Amino acid sequence: MRSPVVRRTALAASAAALALFATACGGSSDEGDKGADGRTAQADKSASAAPAATKPLSAAELEKAALAQTDVKSGKVVTKLPATDDIAQDKVKTDKAACAPLGLLQVGSYAGKPAASVKRSWTGDAKKPEAGASAEDSMVAALDRAKVVLTLASYADGGAEQAMKDLTKAAADCAGGFSFTADGETTKVAKVAVTAAPQGADEALALTSTVDAEGDKFPAKSVVVRKGATLAYFPAVNMASAASGKDWAFPTEIVDAQLAKLK
């Protein structure tokens, strides 16, 4: 198949898979190296740090708080993610040390060293192609849905606030782009832009990363929100956008549904 749309789809799908975007699923991993997860970083002791009374949620509490199928009006939530889709922090490397938090975010991991974490995935409903659509248009229509990896991570001793600071700083430091390698495969990000974040959290960060797949560029999106000592990470991709390079709307309803469960 020689169509540029088909070729772009194949290239973009390959690049997104390397970043754990296309599969929209990943196992949880609490292991990582000091360079990737920042475990040597000290929690900020300023007034913005978490109060001493803030206790991180346990793994069992995170499981209870994590997104479930009954919490969403559309799409599919997966609660049991295959271990083969997990990329541990020590398997993720960035060409620039300052961009390590973004590399981890891109592959569906977390910043810092949480006390506990759980994972979910959500995939939007497929769209039906228009009547009389060509085979290529039908394929693109089938791909036109968001795929999101959700990681809930709870932190002790102000670690959640510090992780947000690290991510925010990385977004600024790496606005001009970076590359990361996961399990030996490298993905190039041409640029990173901060966008409007969802409301309702103590802190929130929204990013659009322009992925460069062998010259074909497409936008991938991420949202990170903090509620108390818990961070929720939402890296996402739309594969139709990956094929066309066009912009797409991040499914903020998933963030809203998750925030509603974090008291």
BALOBA-1460 file (C-alpha; in Angstrom, 3 decimals):
// residues 263
<rec num="1" residu="m" x="0.000" y="0.000" z="0.000"/>
<rec num="2" residu="r" x="1.667" y="3.159" z="-1.188"/>
<rec num="3" residu="s" x="-0.791" y="5.761" z="0.082"/>
<rec num="4" residu="p" x="0.884" y="8.475" z="2.192"/>
<rec num="5" residu="v" x="-1.909" y="8.074" z="4.750"/>
<rec num="6" residu="v" x="-1.237" y="4.371" z="5.101"/>
<rec num="7" residu="r" x="2.511" y="4.940" z="5.303"/>
<rec num="8" residu="r" x="2.133" y="7.666" z="7.910"/>
<rec num="9" residu="t" x="-0.191" y="5.430" z="9.897"/>
<rec num="10" residu="a" x="2.334" y="2.613" z="9.937"/>
<rec num="11" residu="l" x="5.218" y="4.882" z="10.876"/>
<rec num="12" residu="a" x="3.264" y="6.701" z="13.542"/>
<rec num="13" residu="a" x="1.891" y="3.499" z="14.997"/>
<rec num="14" residu="s" x="5.418" y="2.137" z="15.267"/>
<rec num="15" residu="a" x="6.705" y="5.250" z="17.008"/>
<rec num="16" residu="a" x="3.755" y="5.397" z="19.351"/>
<rec num="17" residu="a" x="4.132" y="1.759" z="20.276"/>
<rec num="18" residu="l" x="7.723" y="2.400" z="21.285"/>
<rec num="19" residu="a" x="6.462" y="5.089" z="23.624"/>
<rec num="20" residu="l" x="3.761" y="2.810" z="25.061"/>
<rec num="21" residu="f" x="1.168" y="5.156" z="23.620"/>
<rec num="22" residu="a" x="-0.415" y="2.985" z="20.974"/>
<rec num="23" residu="t" x="-1.123" y="0.080" z="23.304"/>
<rec num="24" residu="a" x="-2.559" y="2.393" z="25.953"/>
<rec num="25" residu="c" x="-1.720" y="-0.132" z="28.607"/>
<rec num="26" residu="g" x="1.161" y="-0.908" z="30.884"/>
<rec num="27" residu="g" x="1.881" y="-2.751" z="34.092"/>
<rec num="28" residu="s" x="2.864" y="-1.059" z="37.312"/>
<rec num="29" residu="s" x="6.462" y="-0.949" z="38.410"/>
<rec num="30" residu="d" x="7.940" y="0.487" z="41.536"/>
<rec num="31" residu="e" x="11.509" y="-0.205" z="40.460"/>
<rec num="32" residu="g" x="13.808" y="2.320" z="38.804"/>
<rec num="33" residu="d" x="17.334" y="3.695" z="38.759"/>
<rec num="34" residu="k" x="18.413" y="6.842" z="40.486"/>
<rec num="35" residu="g" x="19.001" y="8.683" z="37.221"/>
<rec num="36" residu="a" x="15.506" y="8.048" z="35.882"/>
<rec num="37" residu="d" x="13.213" y="8.319" z="38.857"/>
<rec num="38" residu="g" x="14.991" y="10.998" z="40.857"/>
<rec num="39" residu="r" x="14.949" y="8.938" z="44.029"/>
<rec num="40" residu="t" x="17.943" y="10.909" z="45.318"/>
<rec num="41" residu="a" x="16.038" y="14.179" z="45.097"/>
<rec num="42" residu="q" x="14.920" y="15.612" z="48.414"/>
<rec num="43" residu="a" x="11.324" y="16.693" z="48.960"/>
<rec num="44" residu="d" x="10.862" y="20.436" z="48.945"/>
<rec num="45" residu="k" x="10.683" y="21.784" z="52.497"/>
<rec num="46" residu="s" x="9.060" y="25.074" z="51.641"/>
<rec num="47" residu="a" x="5.545" y="26.145" z="52.574"/>
<rec num="48" residu="s" x="4.270" y="24.454" z="49.424"/>
<rec num="49" residu="a" x="5.349" y="21.036" z="50.693"/>
<rec num="50" residu="a" x="2.677" y="18.602" z="51.857"/>
<rec num="51" residu="p" x="1.619" y="19.010" z="55.497"/>
<rec num="52" residu="a" x="2.955" y="16.462" z="57.937"/>
<rec num="53" residu="a" x="-0.566" y="15.117" z="58.382"/>
<rec num="54" residu="t" x="-0.823" y="14.184" z="54.693"/>
<rec num="55" residu="k" x="-0.502" y="10.435" z="54.476"/>
<rec num="56" residu="p" x="0.089" y="8.708" z="51.150"/>
<rec num="57" residu="l" x="-2.560" y="6.277" z="49.994"/>
<rec num="58" residu="s" x="-1.665" y="2.605" z="50.194"/>
<rec num="59" residu="a" x="-1.736" y="0.329" z="47.165"/>
<rec num="60" residu="a" x="-5.094" y="-1.021" z="48.327"/>
<rec num="61" residu="e" x="-6.483" y="2.496" z="48.688"/>
<rec num="62" residu="l" x="-5.200" y="3.438" z="45.238"/>
<rec num="63" residu="e" x="-6.868" y="0.365" z="43.759"/>
<rec num="64" residu="k" x="-10.158" y="1.468" z="45.292"/>
<rec num="65" residu="a" x="-9.704" y="5.035" z="44.061"/>
<rec num="66" residu="a" x="-8.564" y="4.154" z="40.543"/>
<rec num="67" residu="l" x="-10.822" y="4.595" z="37.545"/>
<rec num="68" residu="a" x="-13.341" y="1.801" z="36.897"/>
<rec num="69" residu="q" x="-15.668" y="1.064" z="34.005"/>
<rec num="70" residu="t" x="-18.669" y="2.292" z="35.986"/>
<rec num="71" residu="d" x="-16.996" y="5.703" z="36.368"/>
<rec num="72" residu="v" x="-17.005" y="6.499" z="32.642"/>
<rec num="73" residu="k" x="-19.771" y="7.031" z="30.110"/>
<rec num="74" residu="s" x="-17.803" y="5.844" z="27.113"/>
<rec num="75" residu="g" x="-14.751" y="3.855" z="26.180"/>
<rec num="76" residu="k" x="-13.229" y="0.824" z="27.833"/>
<rec num="77" residu="v" x="-11.317" y="0.749" z="31.113"/>
<rec num="78" residu="v" x="-8.797" y="-2.052" z="31.600"/>
<rec num="79" residu="t" x="-7.870" y="-2.817" z="35.204"/>
<rec num="80" residu="k" x="-5.640" y="-5.869" z="34.743"/>
<rec num="81" residu="l" x="-2.721" y="-4.816" z="32.564"/>
<rec num="82" residu="p" x="-0.303" y="-7.410" z="31.152"/>
<rec num="83" residu="a" x="3.183" y="-7.381" z="32.631"/>
<rec num="84" residu="t" x="4.644" y="-7.630" z="29.133"/>
<rec num="85" residu="d" x="3.471" y="-4.076" z="28.478"/>
<rec num="86" residu="d" x="5.391" y="-2.651" z="31.421"/>
<rec num="87" residu="i" x="8.567" y="-0.636" z="30.989"/>
<rec num="88" residu="a" x="10.437" y="-0.148" z="34.247"/>
<rec num="89" residu="q" x="12.029" y="3.191" z="35.022"/>
<rec num="90" residu="d" x="15.549" y="1.821" z="34.652"/>
<rec num="91" residu="k" x="14.726" y="0.891" z="31.058"/>
<rec num="92" residu="v" x="14.001" y="4.525" z="30.139"/>
<rec num="93" residu="k" x="16.831" y="6.904" z="29.237"/>
<rec num="94" residu="t" x="16.731" y="10.454" z="27.878"/>
<rec num="95" residu="d" x="19.366" y="12.273" z="25.859"/>
<rec num="96" residu="k" x="19.067" y="15.192" z="28.312"/>
<rec num="97" residu="a" x="19.024" y="14.544" z="32.055"/>
<rec num="98" residu="a" x="16.628" y="17.465" z="32.585"/>
<rec num="99" residu="c" x="14.037" y="15.698" z="30.416"/>
<rec num="100" residu="a" x="13.980" y="12.429" z="32.383"/>
<rec num="101" residu="p" x="10.579" y="13.173" z="34.020"/>
<rec num="102" residu="l" x="9.047" y="13.712" z="30.567"/>
<rec num="103" residu="g" x="10.537" y="10.524" z="29.169"/>
<rec num="104" residu="l" x="9.028" y="8.570" z="32.034"/>
<rec num="105" residu="l" x="5.689" y="10.286" z="31.531"/>
<rec num="106" residu="q" x="5.737" y="9.443" z="27.823"/>
<rec num="107" residu="v" x="6.121" y="5.700" z="28.445"/>
<rec num="108" residu="g" x="3.356" y="5.578" z="31.051"/>
<rec num="109" residu="s" x="5.515" y="5.702" z="34.164"/>
<rec num="110" residu="y" x="5.819" y="8.252" z="36.976"/>
<rec num="111" residu="a" x="8.274" y="10.819" z="38.294"/>
<rec num="112" residu="g" x="10.087" y="10.444" z="41.587"/>
<rec num="113" residu="k" x="9.666" y="7.446" z="43.891"/>
<rec num="114" residu="p" x="6.074" y="6.932" z="45.027"/>
<rec num="115" residu="a" x="5.102" y="4.940" z="48.086"/>
<rec num="116" residu="a" x="2.576" y="2.997" z="45.989"/>
<rec num="117" residu="s" x="1.147" y="3.007" z="42.476"/>
<rec num="118" residu="v" x="-1.527" y="1.361" z="40.335"/>
<rec num="119" residu="k" x="-2.291" y="1.437" z="36.620"/>
<rec num="120" residu="r" x="-5.332" y="1.506" z="34.385"/>
<rec num="121" residu="s" x="-5.885" y="2.074" z="30.686"/>
<rec num="122" residu="w" x="-8.795" y="3.673" z="28.841"/>
<rec num="123" residu="t" x="-9.538" y="3.515" z="25.133"/>
<rec num="124" residu="g" x="-12.250" y="5.613" z="23.542"/>
<rec num="125" residu="d" x="-15.028" y="4.135" z="21.437"/>
<rec num="126" residu="a" x="-14.278" y="3.596" z="17.754"/>
<rec num="127" residu="k" x="-15.968" y="5.944" z="15.312"/>
<rec num="128" residu="k" x="-17.972" y="4.642" z="12.372"/>
<rec num="129" residu="p" x="-16.747" y="5.730" z="8.924"/>
<rec num="130" residu="e" x="-19.034" y="7.768" z="6.726"/>
<rec num="131" residu="a" x="-21.167" y="5.952" z="4.208"/>
<rec num="132" residu="g" x="-19.198" y="5.194" z="1.064"/>
<rec num="133" residu="a" x="-15.864" y="5.930" z="2.716"/>
<rec num="134" residu="s" x="-12.753" y="4.495" z="1.099"/>
<rec num="135" residu="a" x="-10.782" y="1.716" z="2.732"/>
<rec num="136" residu="e" x="-8.145" y="4.219" z="3.840"/>
<rec num="137" residu="d" x="-10.705" y="6.636" z="5.268"/>
<rec num="138" residu="s" x="-12.402" y="3.754" z="7.067"/>
<rec num="139" residu="m" x="-9.082" y="2.746" z="8.610"/>
<rec num="140" residu="v" x="-8.371" y="6.285" z="9.785"/>
<rec num="141" residu="a" x="-11.896" y="6.546" z="11.239"/>
<rec num="142" residu="a" x="-11.311" y="3.339" z="13.204"/>
<rec num="143" residu="l" x="-8.108" y="4.843" z="14.611"/>
<rec num="144" residu="d" x="-9.776" y="8.136" z="15.557"/>
<rec num="145" residu="r" x="-10.049" y="7.530" z="19.292"/>
<rec num="146" residu="a" x="-7.902" y="8.446" z="22.239"/>
<rec num="147" residu="k" x="-5.850" y="5.873" z="24.077"/>
<rec num="148" residu="v" x="-4.831" y="6.767" z="27.605"/>
<rec num="149" residu="v" x="-2.592" y="5.162" z="30.200"/>
<rec num="150" residu="l" x="-3.533" y="6.119" z="33.757"/>
<rec num="151" residu="t" x="-1.083" y="5.791" z="36.618"/>
<rec num="152" residu="l" x="-2.044" y="6.720" z="40.165"/>
<rec num="153" residu="a" x="0.955" y="7.241" z="42.432"/>
<rec num="154" residu="s" x="0.984" y="8.297" z="46.074"/>
<rec num="155" residu="y" x="3.996" y="9.960" z="47.680"/>
<rec num="156" residu="a" x="5.250" y="10.560" z="51.198"/>
<rec num="157" residu="d" x="7.015" y="13.600" z="52.621"/>
<rec num="158" residu="g" x="6.067" y="16.104" z="49.937"/>
<rec num="159" residu="g" x="7.111" y="13.831" z="47.104"/>
<rec num="160" residu="a" x="3.970" y="14.565" z="45.094"/>
<rec num="161" residu="e" x="4.643" y="18.294" z="45.106"/>
<rec num="162" residu="q" x="8.284" y="17.688" z="44.215"/>
<rec num="163" residu="a" x="7.328" y="15.428" z="41.318"/>
<rec num="164" residu="m" x="5.030" y="18.145" z="39.957"/>
<rec num="165" residu="k" x="7.848" y="20.679" z="40.238"/>
<rec num="166" residu="d" x="10.204" y="18.319" z="38.406"/>
<rec num="167" residu="l" x="7.694" y="17.773" z="35.597"/>
<rec num="168" residu="t" x="6.937" y="21.485" z="35.281"/>
<rec num="169" residu="k" x="10.635" y="22.342" z="35.160"/>
<rec num="170" residu="a" x="11.272" y="19.591" z="32.609"/>
<rec num="171" residu="a" x="8.500" y="20.968" z="30.393"/>
<rec num="172" residu="a" x="10.226" y="24.347" z="30.394"/>
<rec num="173" residu="d" x="13.759" y="23.002" z="30.021"/>
<rec num="174" residu="c" x="12.814" y="20.598" z="27.229"/>
<rec num="175" residu="a" x="10.446" y="22.813" z="25.218"/>
<rec num="176" residu="g" x="12.862" y="22.592" z="22.291"/>
<rec num="177" residu="g" x="12.640" y="18.815" z="22.188"/>
<rec num="178" residu="f" x="14.461" y="15.730" z="23.414"/>
<rec num="179" residu="s" x="14.634" y="12.029" z="22.730"/>
<rec num="180" residu="f" x="14.179" y="9.033" z="24.949"/>
<rec num="181" residu="t" x="15.040" y="5.367" z="24.672"/>
<rec num="182" residu="a" x="12.768" y="2.694" z="26.130"/>
<rec num="183" residu="d" x="13.883" y="-0.932" z="26.028"/>
<rec num="184" residu="g" x="16.493" y="-0.045" z="23.445"/>
<rec num="185" residu="e" x="14.146" y="1.803" z="21.052"/>
<rec num="186" residu="t" x="14.477" y="5.571" z="20.609"/>
<rec num="187" residu="t" x="11.654" y="8.064" z="20.118"/>
<rec num="188" residu="k" x="12.250" y="11.688" z="19.158"/>
<rec num="189" residu="v" x="10.124" y="14.515" z="20.527"/>
<rec num="190" residu="a" x="10.534" y="17.649" z="18.415"/>
<rec num="191" residu="k" x="9.006" y="20.059" z="20.921"/>
<rec num="192" residu="v" x="6.950" y="20.261" z="24.119"/>
<rec num="193" residu="a" x="4.259" y="22.859" z="24.768"/>
<rec num="194" residu="v" x="2.337" y="23.578" z="27.966"/>
<rec num="195" residu="t" x="-1.406" y="23.820" z="27.321"/>
<rec num="196" residu="a" x="-4.549" y="24.561" z="29.326"/>
<rec num="197" residu="a" x="-4.887" y="22.046" z="32.161"/>
<rec num="198" residu="p" x="-8.135" y="20.571" z="33.518"/>
<rec num="199" residu="q" x="-9.645" y="22.153" z="36.613"/>
<rec num="200" residu="g" x="-10.444" y="20.566" z="39.978"/>
<rec num="201" residu="a" x="-7.005" y="19.472" z="41.177"/>
<rec num="202" residu="d" x="-4.580" y="20.990" z="43.678"/>
<rec num="203" residu="e" x="-2.099" y="21.254" z="40.801"/>
<rec num="204" residu="a" x="-2.341" y="20.338" z="37.134"/>
<rec num="205" residu="l" x="-0.060" y="20.251" z="34.109"/>
<rec num="206" residu="a" x="-1.090" y="19.610" z="30.493"/>
<rec num="207" residu="l" x="1.399" y="19.069" z="27.683"/>
<rec num="208" residu="t" x="1.366" y="18.561" z="23.941"/>
<rec num="209" residu="s" x="4.465" y="16.790" z="22.666"/>
<rec num="210" residu="t" x="5.219" y="16.768" z="18.953"/>
<rec num="211" residu="v" x="6.545" y="13.300" z="18.161"/>
<rec num="212" residu="d" x="8.834" y="12.986" z="15.139"/>
<rec num="213" residu="a" x="8.526" y="9.539" z="13.549"/>
<rec num="214" residu="e" x="11.141" y="9.559" z="10.787"/>
<rec num="215" residu="g" x="10.067" y="13.011" z="9.664"/>
<rec num="216" residu="d" x="6.328" y="12.465" z="10.123"/>
<rec num="217" residu="k" x="5.209" y="14.594" z="13.058"/>
<rec num="218" residu="f" x="2.113" y="14.198" z="15.180"/>
<rec num="219" residu="p" x="0.857" y="15.485" z="18.547"/>
<rec num="220" residu="a" x="0.783" y="13.286" z="21.649"/>
<rec num="221" residu="k" x="-0.785" y="14.680" z="24.800"/>
<rec num="222" residu="s" x="-0.323" y="14.262" z="28.522"/>
<rec num="223" residu="v" x="-2.009" y="15.502" z="31.664"/>
<rec num="224" residu="v" x="-0.715" y="15.194" z="35.219"/>
<rec num="225" residu="v" x="-2.822" y="16.251" z="38.193"/>
<rec num="226" residu="r" x="-2.134" y="16.315" z="41.916"/>
<rec num="227" residu="k" x="-4.743" y="15.750" z="44.587"/>
<rec num="228" residu="g" x="-3.119" y="15.865" z="48.006"/>
<rec num="229" residu="a" x="-0.259" y="13.369" z="48.092"/>
<rec num="230" residu="t" x="-1.444" y="11.537" z="44.970"/>
<rec num="231" residu="l" x="-0.522" y="12.202" z="41.359"/>
<rec num="232" residu="a" x="-2.536" y="10.928" z="38.412"/>
<rec num="233" residu="y" x="-0.650" y="10.612" z="35.118"/>
<rec num="234" residu="f" x="-2.509" y="10.512" z="31.781"/>
<rec num="235" residu="p" x="-0.221" y="10.139" z="28.727"/>
<rec num="236" residu="a" x="-2.352" y="9.711" z="25.591"/>
<rec num="237" residu="v" x="-2.316" y="9.403" z="21.814"/>
<rec num="238" residu="n" x="-4.846" y="9.453" z="18.995"/>
<rec num="239" residu="m" x="-3.699" y="7.182" z="16.210"/>
<rec num="240" residu="a" x="-5.728" y="8.913" z="13.498"/>
<rec num="241" residu="s" x="-3.893" y="12.082" z="14.455"/>
<rec num="242" residu="a" x="-0.663" y="10.120" z="14.314"/>
<rec num="243" residu="a" x="-1.523" y="9.223" z="10.724"/>
<rec num="244" residu="s" x="-2.566" y="12.705" z="9.629"/>
<rec num="245" residu="g" x="-0.540" y="14.949" z="11.927"/>
<rec num="246" residu="k" x="-3.711" y="16.868" z="12.810"/>
<rec num="247" residu="d" x="-4.539" y="18.084" z="16.291"/>
<rec num="248" residu="w" x="-7.053" y="16.263" z="18.480"/>
<rec num="249" residu="a" x="-8.888" y="16.888" z="21.755"/>
<rec num="250" residu="f" x="-7.618" y="15.237" z="24.922"/>
<rec num="251" residu="p" x="-10.467" y="13.359" z="26.690"/>
<rec num="252" residu="t" x="-10.664" y="15.534" z="29.813"/>
<rec num="253" residu="e" x="-13.728" y="13.601" z="30.995"/>
<rec num="254" residu="i" x="-11.352" y="10.821" z="32.028"/>
<rec num="255" residu="v" x="-9.387" y="13.225" z="34.213"/>
<rec num="256" residu="d" x="-12.607" y="14.584" z="35.716"/>
<rec num="257" residu="a" x="-13.854" y="11.079" z="36.493"/>
<rec num="258" residu="q" x="-10.587" y="10.154" z="38.167"/>
<rec num="259" residu="l" x="-10.389" y="13.351" z="40.195"/>
<rec num="260" residu="a" x="-13.900" y="12.746" z="41.484"/>
<rec num="261" residu="k" x="-12.645" y="9.547" z="43.118"/>
<rec num="262" residu="l" x="-9.640" y="11.176" z="44.772"/>
<rec num="263" residu="k" x="-10.882" y="12.778" z="47.984"/>
